[in-house]
Amino acid sequence: MLVVRYSSEAERKRLEYLLDKWRDRVRVEKPSGAILFIDTSPDNMISLVEELYSKIPREKVSIYQLREPEFQLEPLSLEGVVRTRMSPEEAWGALNLVLARLRGILVSETRGERTYTVSTKKGVARVRVSIMPGPGGSILRFVAEGYGEAVVHVYNRLVQELSYIGEVEGHEREL
C-alpha cells in the first residue's frame, strides 16, 4: 500500500501523471470508501471486524496487515562551492536572483544558511546555501538534495547560474 498525502491540486496532478506513466509496469487500484489504519491488539481487531461484518456485508470489506518495506531509499545529495569576489551581502543578493529565476521558495533561514524548495517538471529538490567571507570575496556552498532526476536538474541549473558570479568548484552531473 502506498499512501500519498497531497496538499494542492498541482500535487494531485503530479501523482496522476506519475501513475499514468507507470500504468504498464504496475497495477494500481484506487479503492472507494474508507481506508483506515488501525493500530490495536489482535483481540480488539477481531471484535471490531466482527461488529463491522454485522453492519456491512463481508464482501465489501478487505483487510490487510501492513508492515514496513524491506528497502530504505536515501536522498541524493549533490554539493557545490562557488568562490566569488563579491562581498557576502552581494553574494546573498545574487543568490536571491538565481533562486527567483529557479522559482525557489525560502523554507527556512538561520544565521548563515538558507533552505529553499525548488519545484520543476522533473520533481522537487531542497537547496541549502551558506555564504561565508573568503579571501578577496566570499565562499558560497550549496547542496541540492532530494530524490530522482529533479536533484541533478536543479544542481546543474545552480552550477550554470552561479558560474556567472564566480568560479564553481564541481561540475555538472548526469543521471
Secondary structure as a PSIPRED ss2 file (coil, helix, strand):
# PSIPRED VFORMAT (PSIPRED V4.0)

   1 M C   1.000  0.000  0.000
   2 L C   1.000  0.000  0.000
   3 V C   1.000  0.000  0.000
   4 V C   1.000  0.000  0.000
   5 R C   1.000  0.000  0.000
   6 Y C   1.000  0.000  0.000
   7 S C   1.000  0.000  0.000
   8 S C   1.000  0.000  0.000
   9 E H   0.000  1.000  0.000
  10 A H   0.000  1.000  0.000
  11 E H   0.000  1.000  0.000
  12 R H   0.000  1.000  0.000
  13 K H   0.000  1.000  0.000
  14 R H   0.000  1.000  0.000
  15 L H   0.000  1.000  0.000
  16 E H   0.000  1.000  0.000
  17 Y H   0.000  1.000  0.000
  18 L H   0.000  1.000  0.000
  19 L H   0.000  1.000  0.000
  20 D H   0.000  1.000  0.000
  21 K H   0.000  1.000  0.000
  22 W C   1.000  0.000  0.000
  23 R C   1.000  0.000  0.000
  24 D C   1.000  0.000  0.000
  25 R C   1.000  0.000  0.000
  26 V C   1.000  0.000  0.000
  27 R C   1.000  0.000  0.000
  28 V C   1.000  0.000  0.000
  29 E C   1.000  0.000  0.000
  30 K C   1.000  0.000  0.000
  31 P C   1.000  0.000  0.000
  32 S C   1.000  0.000  0.000
  33 G C   1.000  0.000  0.000
  34 A C   1.000  0.000  0.000
  35 I C   1.000  0.000  0.000
  36 L C   1.000  0.000  0.000
  37 F C   1.000  0.000  0.000
  38 I C   1.000  0.000  0.000
  39 D C   1.000  0.000  0.000
  40 T C   1.000  0.000  0.000
  41 S C   1.000  0.000  0.000
  42 P H   0.000  1.000  0.000
  43 D H   0.000  1.000  0.000
  44 N H   0.000  1.000  0.000
  45 M H   0.000  1.000  0.000
  46 I H   0.000  1.000  0.000
  47 S H   0.000  1.000  0.000
  48 L H   0.000  1.000  0.000
  49 V H   0.000  1.000  0.000
  50 E H   0.000  1.000  0.000
  51 E H   0.000  1.000  0.000
  52 L H   0.000  1.000  0.000
  53 Y H   0.000  1.000  0.000
  54 S H   0.000  1.000  0.000
  55 K H   0.000  1.000  0.000
  56 I C   1.000  0.000  0.000
  57 P C   1.000  0.000  0.000
  58 R H   0.000  1.000  0.000
  59 E H   0.000  1.000  0.000
  60 K H   0.000  1.000  0.000
  61 V C   1.000  0.000  0.000
  62 S C   1.000  0.000  0.000
  63 I C   1.000  0.000  0.000
  64 Y C   1.000  0.000  0.000
  65 Q C   1.000  0.000  0.000
  66 L C   1.000  0.000  0.000
  67 R C   1.000  0.000  0.000
  68 E C   1.000  0.000  0.000
  69 P C   1.000  0.000  0.000
  70 E C   1.000  0.000  0.000
  71 F C   1.000  0.000  0.000
  72 Q C   1.000  0.000  0.000
  73 L C   1.000  0.000  0.000
  74 E C   1.000  0.000  0.000
  75 P C   1.000  0.000  0.000
  76 L E   0.000  0.000  1.000
  77 S E   0.000  0.000  1.000
  78 L E   0.000  0.000  1.000
  79 E E   0.000  0.000  1.000
  80 G E   0.000  0.000  1.000
  81 V E   0.000  0.000  1.000
  82 V E   0.000  0.000  1.000
  83 R E   0.000  0.000  1.000
  84 T E   0.000  0.000  1.000
  85 R C   1.000  0.000  0.000
  86 M C   1.000  0.000  0.000
  87 S C   1.000  0.000  0.000
  88 P H   0.000  1.000  0.000
  89 E H   0.000  1.000  0.000
  90 E H   0.000  1.000  0.000
  91 A H   0.000  1.000  0.000
  92 W H   0.000  1.000  0.000
  93 G H   0.000  1.000  0.000
  94 A H   0.000  1.000  0.000
  95 L H   0.000  1.000  0.000
  96 N H   0.000  1.000  0.000
  97 L H   0.000  1.000  0.000
  98 V H   0.000  1.000  0.000
  99 L H   0.000  1.000  0.000
 100 A H   0.000  1.000  0.000
 101 R H   0.000  1.000  0.000
 102 L C   1.000  0.000  0.000
 103 R C   1.000  0.000  0.000
 104 G E   0.000  0.000  1.000
 105 I E   0.000  0.000  1.000
 106 L E   0.000  0.000  1.000
 107 V E   0.000  0.000  1.000
 108 S E   0.000  0.000  1.000
 109 E E   0.000  0.000  1.000
 110 T E   0.000  0.000  1.000
 111 R C   1.000  0.000  0.000
 112 G C   1.000  0.000  0.000
 113 E E   0.000  0.000  1.000
 114 R E   0.000  0.000  1.000
 115 T E   0.000  0.000  1.000
 116 Y E   0.000  0.000  1.000
 117 T E   0.000  0.000  1.000
 118 V E   0.000  0.000  1.000
 119 S E   0.000  0.000  1.000
 120 T E   0.000  0.000  1.000
 121 K C   1.000  0.000  0.000
 122 K C   1.000  0.000  0.000
 123 G E   0.000  0.000  1.000
 124 V E   0.000  0.000  1.000
 125 A E   0.000  0.000  1.000
 126 R E   0.000  0.000  1.000
 127 V E   0.000  0.000  1.000
 128 R E   0.000  0.000  1.000
 129 V E   0.000  0.000  1.000
 130 S E   0.000  0.000  1.000
 131 I E   0.000  0.000  1.000
 132 M E   0.000  0.000  1.000
 133 P E   0.000  0.000  1.000
 134 G E   0.000  0.000  1.000
 135 P C   1.000  0.000  0.000
 136 G C   1.000  0.000  0.000
 137 G E   0.000  0.000  1.000
 138 S E   0.000  0.000  1.000
 139 I E   0.000  0.000  1.000
 140 L E   0.000  0.000  1.000
 141 R E   0.000  0.000  1.000
 142 F E   0.000  0.000  1.000
 143 V E   0.000  0.000  1.000
 144 A E   0.000  0.000  1.000
 145 E E   0.000  0.000  1.000
 146 G E   0.000  0.000  1.000
 147 Y C   1.000  0.000  0.000
 148 G C   1.000  0.000  0.000
 149 E H   0.000  1.000  0.000
 150 A H   0.000  1.000  0.000
 151 V H   0.000  1.000  0.000
 152 V H   0.000  1.000  0.000
 153 H H   0.000  1.000  0.000
 154 V H   0.000  1.000  0.000
 155 Y H   0.000  1.000  0.000
 156 N H   0.000  1.000  0.000
 157 R H   0.000  1.000  0.000
 158 L H   0.000  1.000  0.000
 159 V H   0.000  1.000  0.000
 160 Q H   0.000  1.000  0.000
 161 E H   0.000  1.000  0.000
 162 L H   0.000  1.000  0.000
 163 S C   1.000  0.000  0.000
 164 Y C   1.000  0.000  0.000
 165 I C   1.000  0.000  0.000
 166 G C   1.000  0.000  0.000
 167 E E   0.000  0.000  1.000
 168 V E   0.000  0.000  1.000
 169 E E   0.000  0.000  1.000
 170 G C   1.000  0.000  0.000
 171 H C   1.000  0.000  0.000
 172 E C   1.000  0.000  0.000
 173 R C   1.000  0.000  0.000
 174 E C   1.000  0.000  0.000
 175 L C   1.000  0.000  0.000
